[in-house]
Amino acid sequence: MIKDVPEHRVLCAIHKGPYTEVGPVIHTLAEYAINNGYDIIGPITEVYLNDPLNVAESELLTEVQFPVAKK
């Protein structure tokens, strides 16, 4: 499947560790958006930067992205 994704601005951060522990990164990004004049304008995207079959769970890297617009 191919999707067209319109250009947009994102706030992002990298989480290192198990997928189940990404919650604090999501919370921190949401808090940053609120405190710095951004509206969150869409769903969170998680980009998995390495493969759990090839690295230890503690070495997993996940990029968390919030699409935002400046208020």
CNS distance restraints for C-alpha pairs under 8 A (distance, minus, plus):
assign (resid   8 and name CA) (resid  67 and name CA) 6.63 0.50 0.50
assign (resid   8 and name CA) (resid  68 and name CA) 7.51 0.50 0.50
assign (resid   9 and name CA) (resid  67 and name CA) 5.77 0.50 0.50
assign (resid   9 and name CA) (resid  68 and name CA) 5.70 0.50 0.50
assign (resid   9 and name CA) (resid  69 and name CA) 6.77 0.50 0.50
assign (resid  10 and name CA) (resid  65 and name CA) 5.88 0.50 0.50
assign (resid  10 and name CA) (resid  66 and name CA) 5.21 0.50 0.50
assign (resid  10 and name CA) (resid  67 and name CA) 4.29 0.50 0.50
assign (resid  10 and name CA) (resid  68 and name CA) 5.43 0.50 0.50
assign (resid  11 and name CA) (resid  29 and name CA) 6.96 0.50 0.50
assign (resid  11 and name CA) (resid  33 and name CA) 7.73 0.50 0.50
assign (resid  11 and name CA) (resid  65 and name CA) 5.65 0.50 0.50
assign (resid  11 and name CA) (resid  66 and name CA) 5.21 0.50 0.50
assign (resid  11 and name CA) (resid  67 and name CA) 6.55 0.50 0.50
assign (resid  11 and name CA) (resid  68 and name CA) 6.81 0.50 0.50
assign (resid  12 and name CA) (resid  29 and name CA) 7.19 0.50 0.50
assign (resid  12 and name CA) (resid  63 and name CA) 6.66 0.50 0.50
assign (resid  12 and name CA) (resid  64 and name CA) 5.37 0.50 0.50
assign (resid  12 and name CA) (resid  65 and name CA) 4.37 0.50 0.50
assign (resid  12 and name CA) (resid  66 and name CA) 6.37 0.50 0.50
assign (resid  13 and name CA) (resid  25 and name CA) 7.17 0.50 0.50
assign (resid  13 and name CA) (resid  29 and name CA) 7.53 0.50 0.50
assign (resid  13 and name CA) (resid  63 and name CA) 5.70 0.50 0.50
assign (resid  13 and name CA) (resid  64 and name CA) 5.47 0.50 0.50
assign (resid  13 and name CA) (resid  65 and name CA) 6.91 0.50 0.50
assign (resid  14 and name CA) (resid  61 and name CA) 6.57 0.50 0.50
assign (resid  14 and name CA) (resid  62 and name CA) 5.57 0.50 0.50
assign (resid  14 and name CA) (resid  63 and name CA) 4.42 0.50 0.50
assign (resid  14 and name CA) (resid  64 and name CA) 6.23 0.50 0.50
assign (resid  15 and name CA) (resid  22 and name CA) 6.33 0.50 0.50
assign (resid  15 and name CA) (resid  25 and name CA) 6.68 0.50 0.50
assign (resid  15 and name CA) (resid  60 and name CA) 7.96 0.50 0.50
assign (resid  15 and name CA) (resid  61 and name CA) 5.67 0.50 0.50
assign (resid  15 and name CA) (resid  62 and name CA) 5.09 0.50 0.50
assign (resid  15 and name CA) (resid  63 and name CA) 6.27 0.50 0.50
assign (resid  15 and name CA) (resid  64 and name CA) 7.32 0.50 0.50
assign (resid  16 and name CA) (resid  58 and name CA) 6.83 0.50 0.50
assign (resid  16 and name CA) (resid  59 and name CA) 6.00 0.50 0.50
assign (resid  16 and name CA) (resid  60 and name CA) 5.53 0.50 0.50
assign (resid  16 and name CA) (resid  61 and name CA) 4.70 0.50 0.50
assign (resid  16 and name CA) (resid  62 and name CA) 6.55 0.50 0.50
assign (resid  17 and name CA) (resid  21 and name CA) 6.94 0.50 0.50
assign (resid  17 and name CA) (resid  22 and name CA) 7.86 0.50 0.50
assign (resid  17 and name CA) (resid  57 and name CA) 5.95 0.50 0.50
assign (resid  17 and name CA) (resid  58 and name CA) 4.20 0.50 0.50
assign (resid  17 and name CA) (resid  59 and name CA) 5.42 0.50 0.50
assign (resid  17 and name CA) (resid  60 and name CA) 5.01 0.50 0.50
assign (resid  17 and name CA) (resid  61 and name CA) 6.51 0.50 0.50
assign (resid  18 and name CA) (resid  22 and name CA) 7.27 0.50 0.50
assign (resid  18 and name CA) (resid  57 and name CA) 5.28 0.50 0.50
assign (resid  18 and name CA) (resid  58 and name CA) 5.86 0.50 0.50
assign (resid  18 and name CA) (resid  59 and name CA) 7.80 0.50 0.50
assign (resid  18 and name CA) (resid  60 and name CA) 6.24 0.50 0.50
assign (resid  19 and name CA) (resid  60 and name CA) 7.59 0.50 0.50
assign (resid  19 and name CA) (resid  62 and name CA) 7.54 0.50 0.50
assign (resid  22 and name CA) (resid  26 and name CA) 6.61 0.50 0.50
assign (resid  23 and name CA) (resid  27 and name CA) 6.26 0.50 0.50
assign (resid  24 and name CA) (resid  28 and name CA) 6.06 0.50 0.50
assign (resid  25 and name CA) (resid  29 and name CA) 6.18 0.50 0.50
assign (resid  25 and name CA) (resid  64 and name CA) 7.52 0.50 0.50
assign (resid  26 and name CA) (resid  30 and name CA) 6.22 0.50 0.50
assign (resid  26 and name CA) (resid  64 and name CA) 7.03 0.50 0.50
assign (resid  27 and name CA) (resid  31 and name CA) 6.12 0.50 0.50
assign (resid  28 and name CA) (resid  32 and name CA) 6.08 0.50 0.50
assign (resid  29 and name CA) (resid  33 and name CA) 6.19 0.50 0.50
assign (resid  29 and name CA) (resid  66 and name CA) 7.49 0.50 0.50
assign (resid  30 and name CA) (resid  34 and name CA) 6.33 0.50 0.50
assign (resid  30 and name CA) (resid  40 and name CA) 7.88 0.50 0.50
assign (resid  30 and name CA) (resid  66 and name CA) 7.88 0.50 0.50
assign (resid  31 and name CA) (resid  35 and name CA) 6.10 0.50 0.50
assign (resid  32 and name CA) (resid  36 and name CA) 5.95 0.50 0.50
assign (resid  33 and name CA) (resid  37 and name CA) 6.24 0.50 0.50
assign (resid  33 and name CA) (resid  38 and name CA) 4.81 0.50 0.50
assign (resid  33 and name CA) (resid  39 and name CA) 6.73 0.50 0.50
assign (resid  33 and name CA) (resid  40 and name CA) 7.21 0.50 0.50
assign (resid  33 and name CA) (resid  68 and name CA) 7.80 0.50 0.50
assign (resid  34 and name CA) (resid  38 and name CA) 5.93 0.50 0.50
assign (resid  34 and name CA) (resid  39 and name CA) 7.13 0.50 0.50
assign (resid  37 and name CA) (resid  70 and name CA) 5.98 0.50 0.50
assign (resid  37 and name CA) (resid  71 and name CA) 5.49 0.50 0.50
assign (resid  38 and name CA) (resid  68 and name CA) 5.99 0.50 0.50
assign (resid  38 and name CA) (resid  69 and name CA) 5.51 0.50 0.50
assign (resid  38 and name CA) (resid  70 and name CA) 4.51 0.50 0.50
assign (resid  38 and name CA) (resid  71 and name CA) 5.41 0.50 0.50
assign (resid  39 and name CA) (resid  68 and name CA) 5.44 0.50 0.50
assign (resid  39 and name CA) (resid  69 and name CA) 5.33 0.50 0.50
assign (resid  39 and name CA) (resid  70 and name CA) 6.29 0.50 0.50
assign (resid  39 and name CA) (resid  71 and name CA) 6.19 0.50 0.50
assign (resid  40 and name CA) (resid  66 and name CA) 6.53 0.50 0.50
assign (resid  40 and name CA) (resid  67 and name CA) 5.86 0.50 0.50
assign (resid  40 and name CA) (resid  68 and name CA) 4.53 0.50 0.50
assign (resid  40 and name CA) (resid  69 and name CA) 6.71 0.50 0.50
assign (resid  41 and name CA) (resid  66 and name CA) 7.93 0.50 0.50
assign (resid  41 and name CA) (resid  67 and name CA) 5.65 0.50 0.50
assign (resid  41 and name CA) (resid  68 and name CA) 5.30 0.50 0.50
assign (resid  41 and name CA) (resid  69 and name CA) 6.73 0.50 0.50
assign (resid  42 and name CA) (resid  66 and name CA) 7.13 0.50 0.50
assign (resid  42 and name CA) (resid  67 and name CA) 5.62 0.50 0.50
assign (resid  42 and name CA) (resid  68 and name CA) 7.49 0.50 0.50
assign (resid  43 and name CA) (resid  66 and name CA) 6.80 0.50 0.50
assign (resid  43 and name CA) (resid  67 and name CA) 7.14 0.50 0.50
assign (resid  44 and name CA) (resid  64 and name CA) 7.03 0.50 0.50
assign (resid  44 and name CA) (resid  65 and name CA) 5.70 0.50 0.50
assign (resid  44 and name CA) (resid  66 and name CA) 5.00 0.50 0.50
assign (resid  44 and name CA) (resid  67 and name CA) 7.16 0.50 0.50
assign (resid  45 and name CA) (resid  64 and name CA) 5.92 0.50 0.50
assign (resid  45 and name CA) (resid  65 and name CA) 5.08 0.50 0.50
assign (resid  45 and name CA) (resid  66 and name CA) 6.66 0.50 0.50
assign (resid  46 and name CA) (resid  62 and name CA) 6.34 0.50 0.50
assign (resid  46 and name CA) (resid  63 and name CA) 5.62 0.50 0.50
assign (resid  46 and name CA) (resid  64 and name CA) 4.69 0.50 0.50
assign (resid  46 and name CA) (resid  65 and name CA) 6.31 0.50 0.50
assign (resid  47 and name CA) (resid  62 and name CA) 5.58 0.50 0.50
assign (resid  47 and name CA) (resid  63 and name CA) 4.96 0.50 0.50
assign (resid  47 and name CA) (resid  64 and name CA) 6.53 0.50 0.50
assign (resid  48 and name CA) (resid  60 and name CA) 7.93 0.50 0.50
assign (resid  48 and name CA) (resid  61 and name CA) 6.25 0.50 0.50
assign (resid  48 and name CA) (resid  62 and name CA) 4.68 0.50 0.50
assign (resid  48 and name CA) (resid  63 and name CA) 6.46 0.50 0.50
assign (resid  49 and name CA) (resid  60 and name CA) 7.55 0.50 0.50
assign (resid  49 and name CA) (resid  61 and name CA) 5.35 0.50 0.50
assign (resid  49 and name CA) (resid  62 and name CA) 5.77 0.50 0.50
assign (resid  49 and name CA) (resid  63 and name CA) 7.07 0.50 0.50
assign (resid  50 and name CA) (resid  54 and name CA) 7.66 0.50 0.50
assign (resid  50 and name CA) (resid  55 and name CA) 7.47 0.50 0.50
assign (resid  50 and name CA) (resid  60 and name CA) 6.20 0.50 0.50
assign (resid  50 and name CA) (resid  61 and name CA) 6.10 0.50 0.50
assign (resid  50 and name CA) (resid  62 and name CA) 7.93 0.50 0.50
assign (resid  51 and name CA) (resid  55 and name CA) 6.38 0.50 0.50
assign (resid  51 and name CA) (resid  60 and name CA) 7.24 0.50 0.50
assign (resid  52 and name CA) (resid  56 and name CA) 6.66 0.50 0.50
assign (resid  52 and name CA) (resid  57 and name CA) 6.45 0.50 0.50
assign (resid  52 and name CA) (resid  60 and name CA) 6.61 0.50 0.50
assign (resid  55 and name CA) (resid  59 and name CA) 6.07 0.50 0.50
assign (resid  55 and name CA) (resid  60 and name CA) 6.65 0.50 0.50
assign (resid  56 and name CA) (resid  60 and name CA) 6.79 0.50 0.50
